Amino acid sequence: MPKPFNKFKAFNLSGEVSVKAGDPKARKQDKLLLLANTGTPMRLGGYSNPVIIDFQGAEFDREKTPVIADHDTTKRIGHAVDQIVVPAGATRTINSRLVVGPAIVAVAVRSSKSYSAKKTIEDMKAGFPFQVSVGATPTEGEMIEAGETIMVNGKTWKGPLVVARKTKIREMSVLVLGADSRTSAEFLARQESNEEIEMSFEDFVASLKLDLKSLTQEQVTALRAQWEKSKPDTDDDDDPEPTPKKPIKASRKKQKSENTDIDDPINPDDIVTRNREKIVAEEQRLDGIRAAALRFEDSIKTIKVGKTEMDLSAFKAHAIKEGLSASEFELMCFRNSVEEPKTPAIHNTTKNLQAAALECAILRASQVVPSSAINAVSGKKYGIEAMFDD
C-alpha cells in the first residue's frame, strides 16, 4: 500500500492522502488534481437549508466527467480520466495516491484549447488557490428538521438539513469559491501527448542542421518568419481571448459616403440609449394593456381571436405575448364589449355642451383611439376615458 503523505490533509475530514509522482509513460497533457467535495453541508442556491451529499449514494453520471469553469458549460477546461467517490472510513487509490474518505476526487486533463482552459491552467500554475464544486442532480433526498440529528459521511449533523441520499455527479467546476470550502484544485504536471508541442526558434534552426551563430541577420530574419508560420495554434476559434473595443465616433453620413458596402458604425452609447427606449416603450405597452383590461373586465365575457374564443384574461396574455399594441388591444375589447356607447342623446338640448364633450362622443362612437390616448391611464380608466372628466 502506498505510504501516506501529509501534504493533502484537506482530502478527508480525519485522514490523509499520499502523493507520488505521476506515471512517466503517460501522455503529455496538462494534468489536474481535483478535490471536488469532502462530504460537509453546503449552502446552495435554490435551497433554504444546507445540503449534504451522502457519499454512500453518490456516483458519476458518466465515465469521463466534464470539467468546466464556474458551472458555465461554455467555459470548457477538460475531462476526468480517473474519478472516485470514497465513503467515510474507506480508502481508494487514484494516480498512485491514497485517498481516505469521505472525499470525491478526480484526476483530469485539459482537453480543451479554449481561452477559458488556457487562462485557468495559467493561473493554477501560478499558484492561484482555486476551489472545486460538483454539478450534481439529487434523485432521492431527505429533510432533517431543526432539533433532529443524522449520521452522514461518518459524522453527526444537526438539522435543519437536506440530505441528498442518491446523487448523480454530472460535472466538476473549477472556481474561486466553492460551496464546500475544503475543496481544492492543483496543477500536477504536463506529460507527453499527441498534441503538437511548440518548438523554440533555436531548436527549429538546429532541426535544419544550421548553425545559428554563423547565419547573417537577413538569414535569421527569414528563418524566424518561417518558424512563426510553423507554430501550432493554441486557442480555439469558438472561445477567443476577449479584446477591448473602442467606441466608434464617426458620423453615419460620413461612413456611408466613403463606402456604401460597410454597415453603419454604431456607438456603444447609442446602443444603451436605444435599449433604454425599448424598455420604456415596452413598459408603456404593458401598462396600457393592463389598464384597458381592467376597464373592460365587467363588460366582456369572451373575445374571438381568429377561430379561437378566449376570456379577457387569456386575451390579455395573448396580446402581451404576440406584441399587440395597447390601442390594438383596446379596439378588440371595444368590438367585443357588451357595454353600450355612452354618447350624448340626440335630443340633448343643454347649452353647456362643450367641444370636449363632442370630441369624446365622436371618438367613442367611431371607436378610434388617437395617438395621444395611448399612454393616458387613470385608475381603471384608460385611453379616451382617461382623457376627459366625467
N, C-alpha and C positions, 0 to 999 in steps of 0.2 A: 504494500500500500504506500502511496506517495507520502513523503514526510511533510507534516503540517508546517506552514509558513505563515507568520502572523501579520503579513502586510495588508490583507484584505479582511479585517475583522467585521466590516460592515456587511459581509455576505451572509451573516446569520445573526440571530438575537443573542446567542450564547456560545457560539463556536468560532472556528477559524477556517481559513481557506489556504491551501498550499499552492504555491506558484512555481512552475518550471518553465523553461524556455520552450517555445513552440517547435513543432516538427520542422527540421531544416529541409525536408523534402517537399514541404507544402508549396503550393503555388504562390508566387509573389503578388500579394494584394494588400491594400490597407486593411488591417485586421483589428477588430474592436472587441473589448470585453465589456459586456453589459450586465450589470446587476439591476434587474428590472423591477423587483419587488421583494420585500422582506417580511411580508405577512402581517403588517401592522395596519390599524384602522387609518382610513384616508378620508379627507374632505373632498367630495366630488361634486361637480356641477350637476344639478337636477335632483340631488338627494339632500333632504333637510337634516339627515343624521349621518354620522360617519359610516363608512363602508369598509368591510374587511373581506378579502378573498380567502376562502377556505382551500388551502392547497391540496387537501385530500380529493377535492372535486374539480381541480383546475387542470386544463390541458390546452395544448396549442391547436389552433384550428387547421394548420397545415404544416408540412414538413419544413418548408422554408418560409419563415415568418418575415414579412416586410419590416424593414427598419426605416423610419421616416423622421422628419423633424417637426416638433410642435404639434403632433397629431394632424398634420396637414398632408393629405395624400399627394399633393402636387410637389412636395418637397422630399423627393426620394433620396435616400442615402445608400441603402444596400439591403442585404437579407441575412438571416441567421443561417449558419452552416452547421451549428450544433446548439441545441437548446434543451433545457431540463427544468422540470418543476420538482423541487426537493421538499417533501413534507418535513415537519418538525421531527427531530430525532433520527432522521435518515441521512445518509451520505451518498454522494454521487461524484463521479469524476467527469470533467469536461476540459478538453485541451490539456490533458495531463495535470489538471488542477483538482484538488479535493474540495468539494463544497459540502458544508454541513448545514442542513436545513433548519428552519424554513427559508427558502430562497428560490426565486425564479432567475435563472442565469442563462445567458446566451453568448456564444462567440459568433460574431458577424463579420462580413466582409463588405467593403464598399464596392457595390456592383453597379452604381450609377455614376455617370460622368457629369451630372448636373451641377450647377453652380452651388446649390444648397449643400450637396455632398462635399464638394471641394472645400467650401468655407468651414463647414463643420469639422472636417478632418484637420484642417489647418489650425483651427482654434484648439482642438483636442491635443494635437501635437505640442502646442504652445503651453499646455497645462491648464486650459480653462476647465473649471470644475463643473462639468455637465452632470445632470442627473438623468434618470430614465423613468418613463411611465409606460404602463401597458394599456393598450386599447383593447378592452375586453367586453364580451357580451355575457352577462349573467343569465343563465337559463333556469335557475332554481334558487330561491332565496328564503331568508327567514328574518323576521323582525324581532329584535330583543328589546323589550320595553325598559323604561327607566326603573332602576331598582333591581333588575334581574342581572344575572351574570351568565357567561357562556365560556366554554373552553374551546378555543380555536387556535390552530397552529402552535400548540404546546404552551399557551399561556391563557390565563383567565382574564376576560374583558368585561367591563360593566356597560350596561345599556344606558341610554338608548343607542342601538347599534344595528346596522343591516349586515347580515352575514350572507355573502354570495356562496351558496353551497355547491353549485355547479357553474363553471365559467369556461367560456371559450376565448382564448387569447388570440386576437386577430392581427395585432401589430404591436411594435415597440417603438416608442418615440424618444429621441434624444432632445432634451430641452434644458432650459436654465433652472427651473424649479419644478420638481416632480411632486405629485400628491404624496408619495412616500419619500420623506426627506433623507432616508438612509440609503437610497439608491445611488449608483454612480456609473459613469461611462469612462472607459480608459482606452487609449490607443495602445495596441500591443506591438505591432511590427509591420513592416512591409516585406512580404515574401513573394517569391517568384510567381509570375502568372503568364498567361499567353498574351497579355497586353503589350503594345509597343512601348518600350522604355526609351525615354528621350536620351539621345547621345550627345555628349558635350562636343563643342567645336574641336577641341584638341583630339578627342577620340575619332571624330569624323575625318580630320586630316590624316591621322595615323592609319585609319582604315583604307585610305587611298595610297598608302605606302609613300607618303611625302613627309619631308622634314619641315616643320612649321618655321623653324629659325632660319632656314635657307631660302624661304619664299620672299618675293618682293611685296611691297604694300599693295600693289594692284592685284597680285595673285591672291593675297589674303582676303581682300575685299570681295573678289569674285567667288572665292570658296565659301566665305561667310554667307553670302547671298544664297548660294546653293544649299548650304546647311540649314538656313532658316526655312527654305521651302520643304526640306525633308522632315522637319519636326512634326510629330503627330499632334493632332488636335486633342485638347484635354477637356473641353466642355461641350455638352450637347447644345444644339440649336434651340431646343424646346425650353431651356431654362437658362438664358443668357444672363451675364452679370448686368445688373441694372446700372444705367448711366444717367446722370442728371441731364435734364433737358432745359435749355434756356428759352424763356418766353419769346415768341416771335412778335415783334412790334411793327413790322412792315404793314403798310396800309393795304387793304384788299384791292383797291383800284390799281395801285402801282404793281402789285404782283400779277394781276391779270393782264396788264398791258405788256409786261415783259415776256410772259409765257402763258398762253391760254390753255395749255395742256396740264398745268400744275394746279392742284386744288387750292382753294383759298387758304392762306395761312390763318391759324386760329390762335388767338391769345388765350392762355390759360385763365386769365382774369375774366375774359368773356364767357368761357365755359361755366365758371362758377356762377356768374350773374344769370346766365340763361337757365341753369339748373334751378336756381332760386325762384326765378319767374315761373318755371314749370310747376314747382311745388306749390307756389301761391295760387296759380290758376287751378290746379287740381283740388286744393282745399276749398276754393270758392265753388267749384263744380259740385263737390260732395255736400257742402253746406246748403247749396241751393236745392239739390235733390232731396235732402233730408227735410228741409223746411216745407217743400211742396208736398212731400209725403204726409207730413203732419197735418197740413191743411185739408187734404182730401181723405184722411183716414176714416171719416164718418160718412162719406158720400160715395165711396167706391167699394163694390163687392168683388168684382173680377175685372181684369183687363185682358183683352185678347191681343197677343203678340204673334203675328203670323197665324198658325193653326193651333197655337197653344194658349190656353187660358190660365191665368195665374192671379193670385191675390195681390194686394198692394205691396205687402212686404216682399214677396218674391219678385215683383216687378221692379221694386227699388234696388234689390240686389242685382237683378239683371241689368238695369240701367248703369249701375256703378261699374259692373264687370265689363260691359260692352262699350263703355266710354260715351254714353249718351250725354248730351249737354243738359243743363238744368232746364232750359227752355223747351227742349225736345221732350224731356220727362213731363214737364207741366202740361204741355199741349196734349200728350197722350192721356194724362189724367183728366183734362178738361173733356175730352171726347168720350171718356168712359164714366164721367160723373153723372149721378142722378140728381145733382143739385140744379135747380132752375137758375138761370142767369138773373142776377139781381140788378136789372136795369130799371131806370125810372119809367113809370107807366106813361103811355102816350097822352093820357088826359091830364097829366100833371100840369097844373096851372100856376105853380109857385113862381113868384117874380124874383126869387133869390137864387135861381138856378145859375150856377157859375160855370165858367169854361172848364174847370177841373172836373165837375160832375159830368158834363157832356163827354169830355175826353175819356173818363173812366167807363162810362156807359158804352161808348163806341168800342173801346178796347175789349170790354167784357163780351159784347155781342159778337164781335168779329173773331174773338179768341186769338188775337195777335199779341205776342209778347215783345215789346220793344227792347232794344239792347240795354237801355237804361234801367230796365226792371230786373235784369239777370241777377244782379247782386243785392237787390233790395230785400232784406229779411227783417221781420219784426215779430218775434214770438212764433206763433203758428202761421202768421201771415207771410206770404212770400210773393215776390214779383209785383204784379199790378195791385193787389190788395194792400201791399206794404207801401205803395207809392202815394196812396190817398188816405185821408182821415175818414171817419165814419160818415 
